[in-house]
Amino acid sequence: MLKRADGQEMHAVPGVPFRLTDRELASFNTALESIKGDLLEVEPIREGLNRLEKVDWNRPPREAFATVTMPEGEWKAYAQLLKPWRSEVLLCQKDPGGEWAVIQRFKSDSPYAQAHGPTEILMKGNDRAELMDEYEAQVQHTLRFMARDLAAKAQTVAWEQFPDDNPAKVVRALSQRCAVAAENSESLKQAEMEKPHIRQSHGMSI
């Protein structure tokens, strides 16, 4: 067990490459609790993206398993890409050999469906592999934006409620925790290896 000279224990926090004192950990946990619900939405999207990144989209697709009806006609669904809250994202094709699209289908009783309709085309393309590369990149960009937004929300709690408990260090830990939820774990490990001076002096910066 590690302790400081003032008697405070030094706690290891999953996903954070440095330890926190008792008081820092209390600040960290309170701030993290304020964004817990949002993190629960981010993590399954990251897990789904991990799965998609391992798929060889150049291989011939399997048989269509559903039909999605749009104002412009019907699309055949060949893969479920992600399943966000009260919706699903599908990889569809207009006609055999025709244009591909990433389509989000919402539950009929969801607020978005009631306001905008049950389906929405997110992007289109003639090459399935290129379309998926673009979609995966957009999802990753969105996850990083969400992580930064959540970290900013949590840091407000750390600074306002715990101004005397090293909030700058706590904010670095919160940023790392949010990054873990949004980033591929292998990417984070590579970033840590490439920036040892940052890890040694500041924990981690994103």
Contacts in CASP RR format, 6 or more apart in sequence:
PFRMAT RR
TARGET T0000
AUTHOR 0000-0000-0000
METHOD contacts of the structure
MODEL  1
MLKRADGQEMHAVPGVPFRLTDRELASFNTALESIKGDLLEVEPIREGLN
RLEKVDWNRPPREAFATVTMPEGEWKAYAQLLKPWRSEVLLCQKDPGGEW
AVIQRFKSDSPYAQAHGPTEILMKGNDRAELMDEYEAQVQHTLRFMARDL
AAKAQTVAWEQFPDDNPAKVVRALSQRCAVAAENSESLKQAEMEKPHIRQ
SHGMSI
1 9 0 8 1.000
2 9 0 8 1.000
2 10 0 8 1.000
2 19 0 8 1.000
3 9 0 8 1.000
3 10 0 8 1.000
4 10 0 8 1.000
4 21 0 8 1.000
8 21 0 8 1.000
8 22 0 8 1.000
8 23 0 8 1.000
9 21 0 8 1.000
9 22 0 8 1.000
10 19 0 8 1.000
10 20 0 8 1.000
10 21 0 8 1.000
11 19 0 8 1.000
11 20 0 8 1.000
11 21 0 8 1.000
11 22 0 8 1.000
11 25 0 8 1.000
12 19 0 8 1.000
13 19 0 8 1.000
13 20 0 8 1.000
13 25 0 8 1.000
13 28 0 8 1.000
13 173 0 8 1.000
13 177 0 8 1.000
15 176 0 8 1.000
15 177 0 8 1.000
15 180 0 8 1.000
16 173 0 8 1.000
16 176 0 8 1.000
16 177 0 8 1.000
16 204 0 8 1.000
17 176 0 8 1.000
17 192 0 8 1.000
17 199 0 8 1.000
17 203 0 8 1.000
17 204 0 8 1.000
18 169 0 8 1.000
18 172 0 8 1.000
18 173 0 8 1.000
18 203 0 8 1.000
20 28 0 8 1.000
20 169 0 8 1.000
20 170 0 8 1.000
20 173 0 8 1.000
21 166 0 8 1.000
23 162 0 8 1.000
23 165 0 8 1.000
23 166 0 8 1.000
24 165 0 8 1.000
24 166 0 8 1.000
24 169 0 8 1.000
24 170 0 8 1.000
24 173 0 8 1.000
26 162 0 8 1.000
26 165 0 8 1.000
27 158 0 8 1.000
27 161 0 8 1.000
27 162 0 8 1.000
27 165 0 8 1.000
27 166 0 8 1.000
27 167 0 8 1.000
27 170 0 8 1.000
28 158 0 8 1.000
28 170 0 8 1.000
28 173 0 8 1.000
28 174 0 8 1.000
30 157 0 8 1.000
30 158 0 8 1.000
30 161 0 8 1.000
30 162 0 8 1.000
31 154 0 8 1.000
31 155 0 8 1.000
31 157 0 8 1.000
31 158 0 8 1.000
31 161 0 8 1.000
31 162 0 8 1.000
31 170 0 8 1.000
31 174 0 8 1.000
32 39 0 8 1.000
32 154 0 8 1.000
32 174 0 8 1.000
32 177 0 8 1.000
34 153 0 8 1.000
34 154 0 8 1.000
34 157 0 8 1.000
35 150 0 8 1.000
35 153 0 8 1.000
35 154 0 8 1.000
35 178 0 8 1.000
38 146 0 8 1.000
38 150 0 8 1.000
38 153 0 8 1.000
39 150 0 8 1.000
39 178 0 8 1.000
39 181 0 8 1.000
41 84 0 8 1.000
41 85 0 8 1.000
42 143 0 8 1.000
42 146 0 8 1.000
42 147 0 8 1.000
42 150 0 8 1.000
42 178 0 8 1.000
42 181 0 8 1.000
42 182 0 8 1.000
43 181 0 8 1.000
44 83 0 8 1.000
45 82 0 8 1.000
45 84 0 8 1.000
45 139 0 8 1.000
45 143 0 8 1.000
46 143 0 8 1.000
46 181 0 8 1.000
46 182 0 8 1.000
46 183 0 8 1.000
46 184 0 8 1.000
48 81 0 8 1.000
48 82 0 8 1.000
49 82 0 8 1.000
49 136 0 8 1.000
49 139 0 8 1.000
49 140 0 8 1.000
49 143 0 8 1.000
49 184 0 8 1.000
50 184 0 8 1.000
52 81 0 8 1.000
52 82 0 8 1.000
52 132 0 8 1.000
52 136 0 8 1.000
52 139 0 8 1.000
53 136 0 8 1.000
53 184 0 8 1.000
55 132 0 8 1.000
57 128 0 8 1.000
57 129 0 8 1.000
57 132 0 8 1.000
57 133 0 8 1.000
58 128 0 8 1.000
58 129 0 8 1.000
61 78 0 8 1.000
61 79 0 8 1.000
61 91 0 8 1.000
61 93 0 8 1.000
61 128 0 8 1.000
62 78 0 8 1.000
62 79 0 8 1.000
63 78 0 8 1.000
64 76 0 8 1.000
64 77 0 8 1.000
64 78 0 8 1.000
64 93 0 8 1.000
65 77 0 8 1.000
65 78 0 8 1.000
66 76 0 8 1.000
66 77 0 8 1.000
66 90 0 8 1.000
67 74 0 8 1.000
67 75 0 8 1.000
67 76 0 8 1.000
67 77 0 8 1.000
68 74 0 8 1.000
68 75 0 8 1.000
68 76 0 8 1.000
68 77 0 8 1.000
68 90 0 8 1.000
68 92 0 8 1.000
68 103 0 8 1.000
68 105 0 8 1.000
68 119 0 8 1.000
69 75 0 8 1.000
69 119 0 8 1.000
70 103 0 8 1.000
70 119 0 8 1.000
70 121 0 8 1.000
73 94 0 8 1.000
75 92 0 8 1.000
75 93 0 8 1.000
75 94 0 8 1.000
75 101 0 8 1.000
75 103 0 8 1.000
76 92 0 8 1.000
76 93 0 8 1.000
76 94 0 8 1.000
76 96 0 8 1.000
77 90 0 8 1.000
77 91 0 8 1.000
77 92 0 8 1.000
77 103 0 8 1.000
78 90 0 8 1.000
78 91 0 8 1.000
78 92 0 8 1.000
78 93 0 8 1.000
79 90 0 8 1.000
79 91 0 8 1.000
80 88 0 8 1.000
80 89 0 8 1.000
80 90 0 8 1.000
80 91 0 8 1.000
81 89 0 8 1.000
81 90 0 8 1.000
81 91 0 8 1.000
81 102 0 8 1.000
81 135 0 8 1.000
82 88 0 8 1.000
82 89 0 8 1.000
82 139 0 8 1.000
83 89 0 8 1.000
84 104 0 8 1.000
86 106 0 8 1.000
86 107 0 8 1.000
86 110 0 8 1.000
86 112 0 8 1.000
87 104 0 8 1.000
87 105 0 8 1.000
87 106 0 8 1.000
87 107 0 8 1.000
87 110 0 8 1.000
87 112 0 8 1.000
88 104 0 8 1.000
88 105 0 8 1.000
89 102 0 8 1.000
89 103 0 8 1.000
89 104 0 8 1.000
89 105 0 8 1.000
89 122 0 8 1.000
90 102 0 8 1.000
90 103 0 8 1.000
90 104 0 8 1.000
90 105 0 8 1.000
91 100 0 8 1.000
91 101 0 8 1.000
91 102 0 8 1.000
91 128 0 8 1.000
91 131 0 8 1.000
91 132 0 8 1.000
92 100 0 8 1.000
92 101 0 8 1.000
92 102 0 8 1.000
92 103 0 8 1.000
93 99 0 8 1.000
93 100 0 8 1.000
93 101 0 8 1.000
93 128 0 8 1.000
94 100 0 8 1.000
94 101 0 8 1.000
98 126 0 8 1.000
99 124 0 8 1.000
99 125 0 8 1.000
99 126 0 8 1.000
100 124 0 8 1.000
100 125 0 8 1.000
100 126 0 8 1.000
100 127 0 8 1.000
100 128 0 8 1.000
100 131 0 8 1.000
101 121 0 8 1.000
101 122 0 8 1.000
101 123 0 8 1.000
101 124 0 8 1.000
101 125 0 8 1.000
101 131 0 8 1.000
102 121 0 8 1.000
102 122 0 8 1.000
102 123 0 8 1.000
102 124 0 8 1.000
102 131 0 8 1.000
102 135 0 8 1.000
103 119 0 8 1.000
103 120 0 8 1.000
103 121 0 8 1.000
103 122 0 8 1.000
104 119 0 8 1.000
104 120 0 8 1.000
104 122 0 8 1.000
105 118 0 8 1.000
105 119 0 8 1.000
106 112 0 8 1.000
106 113 0 8 1.000
106 117 0 8 1.000
106 118 0 8 1.000
106 119 0 8 1.000
106 120 0 8 1.000
107 113 0 8 1.000
107 118 0 8 1.000
108 114 0 8 1.000
108 118 0 8 1.000
122 135 0 8 1.000
123 131 0 8 1.000
123 134 0 8 1.000
123 135 0 8 1.000
123 138 0 8 1.000
124 131 0 8 1.000
125 131 0 8 1.000
143 181 0 8 1.000
143 182 0 8 1.000
143 183 0 8 1.000
144 182 0 8 1.000
144 183 0 8 1.000
146 182 0 8 1.000
147 178 0 8 1.000
147 179 0 8 1.000
147 181 0 8 1.000
147 182 0 8 1.000
147 183 0 8 1.000
147 206 0 8 1.000
148 178 0 8 1.000
148 206 0 8 1.000
150 178 0 8 1.000
150 181 0 8 1.000
151 171 0 8 1.000
151 174 0 8 1.000
151 175 0 8 1.000
151 178 0 8 1.000
151 179 0 8 1.000
151 206 0 8 1.000
154 171 0 8 1.000
154 174 0 8 1.000
154 178 0 8 1.000
155 167 0 8 1.000
155 170 0 8 1.000
155 171 0 8 1.000
155 174 0 8 1.000
155 175 0 8 1.000
158 165 0 8 1.000
158 167 0 8 1.000
158 170 0 8 1.000
158 171 0 8 1.000
158 174 0 8 1.000
159 167 0 8 1.000
159 171 0 8 1.000
162 170 0 8 1.000
172 202 0 8 1.000
172 203 0 8 1.000
172 204 0 8 1.000
172 205 0 8 1.000
175 204 0 8 1.000
175 205 0 8 1.000
175 206 0 8 1.000
176 203 0 8 1.000
176 204 0 8 1.000
176 206 0 8 1.000
179 188 0 8 1.000
179 204 0 8 1.000
179 206 0 8 1.000
180 188 0 8 1.000
192 199 0 8 1.000
192 204 0 8 1.000
198 204 0 8 1.000
198 205 0 8 1.000
END
